[in-house]
């Protein structure tokens, strides 16, 4: 038991260090482009390269891990992150940065897969729910806290890139030095996205919209904040509060999704996000008002994806939860790759405020799409599964989702009861 806890702590430390480095790196590049006077399109293209790398990693990294093993693969992925980060510190220009961010996205997906495979292997059945929740807390916490380092960018921009590379190096140590058993070979899982669309179309709408919104925010949030204030310290505060708002408000909004129909919750989230986007622009003349609305906006924006996943889980057989989650993650990643580009067009047309005008439009479109019923199965509230704030990392984390195990156990119990009833009948 102690060995299991120790190995889990080591994995959480690795995750935290890696995501502090990655969260700092992504926002820092957007901020540096804004400081250099580059337009929002440049920041959008750089972040699109990262999300394209995540998609490519989802397709390629399983094969790499199977071929060389988890530990060697993780060391290779971290080495790639270190090299690309150091190259970012000595080479300028959006085109080169886009290519380097593509490589970072690919290697980050591989690193996620290794860590999450290990968590899935080490977590005992009684601990799965807690491990899943702690992993989500560590993920959001690492990315959110990293934003507050952006205040040092004007005085130590190059140093922050070196710090990000250092964090990628340090996160290797708990994994490469572990004596814990290596997880078994990874299996490729595939789910027919057309079948998923027939079962739960609104889940795909929600994941795609979540990708548009959060991808645009991560790419252009630093540009928006710097353009409004011209102060790097305030950029970090604005970004950090938004992301931590996404962490804090997950649970109250999740409780609502357990008490009401999830399709209704998705519709309300779309409308509420549109309203919050406009209110954030309306309160931007007051710093504290803008920060408060940033927290609210983050809570709404970062809840859309897990609610959409929960909506899909209510309509999918337990054996299909993991592959279906992979299809939903791919829909999210596609939206996250396109969102920055579309938002940059809005910012070019209407200035910095175009970012939140874009998210308002996406929120309203989500609400309109969800309001249209497309023959999806109606699931009573009493039969809905429990809500969990799902990290948007890799498909492997969904193997740790305790809802699939609970559903499988429930199905087994129903089957046993049916067998008992049949045995009690007189032929």
Secondary structure, DSSP 8 states (H G I E B T S, - for coil): -HHHHHHHHHHHHHHHHHHHHHHHHHHHHHHHHHHTT--HHHHHHHHHHHHHHHHHHHHHHHHHHHHH-HHHHHHHHHHHHHHHHHHHHH---HHHHHHHHHHHHHHHHHHHHHHHHHHHHH--GGGHHHHHHHHHHHHHHHHHHHGGGGGGHHHHHHHHHHHHHHHHHHHHHHHHT--S------------HHHHHHH-HHHHHHHHHHHHHHHHHHHHHHHHHHHHH--HHHHHHHHHHHHHHHHHTHHHHHHHHHHS-HHHHHHHHHHHHHHHHHHHHHTTTSHHHHHHHHHHHHHHHTTHHHHHHHHHHTTS-GGGHHHHHHHHHHHHHHHHHHHHHHHHHHHHHH-TTHHHHHHHHHHHHHHHHHHS--S-----GGG--------SS-GGGGGG-HHHHHHHHHHHHHHHHHHHHHHHS--
